[in-house]
């Protein structure tokens, strides 16, 4: 027997369907908010405002082997707690993997004269804003012919993972020693032994950092 729905029943079903579709749409929108590339460009609405009142500049100087090409990048990141992050995977209404803070990568001009080099960065170049933008690191990349290192953090912000200092990572005035060579297990890298300083922890009194970048390839 064919039983037709009453107008009230049809209206209730329609309302429930609309509510379900709305909830699904909100879930998709929420998912899209945290998807995409973590590196923010100046054209992005989330790009922070410049700190025009900043007066602090940190200089990196030292020597670099003439056989090596040197690239430096200052990195700034957001706070995950400020809901400014991305995730690589969004599936079945949930995020999978650790949230990654948004990032700005600012190339640092490097001046070279013979085997000497100098570069500088501004730790508070951007206003924190609602995303709590802050300096995170300076990454170095070395190229020799067809060999290229991955980005290596030679300066790091004082934070959760740098509260404990050791011989390799600390805030002292000791220079960084970075011997670059091809390793059998990790490829081309500039990481020294664990008892040699390779990264500077940036503190309020840091104004200059010294580094020696060596071509440590064996003939």
Buried (B, 14 or more C-beta within 10 A) or exposed (E): EEEEEEEEEEEEEEEEEEEEEEEEEEBEEEBEEBEEEBEBEEEEEBBBEEBEEEEEEBEBBBBBBEEBEBBBBBBBBBBBEBEBBBBBEBEEEEBEEEBBBBBBEBEBEBEEEEEEBBBBBBBBBBEBBEBBBBBBBBBBBBBBEEBEBEBBBBBBBBEEEBEEEEEBBBBEEEBBBBBBBEEEEEEBBBBBEEEBBBBBBBEEEBEEBBBBBBBEBEE
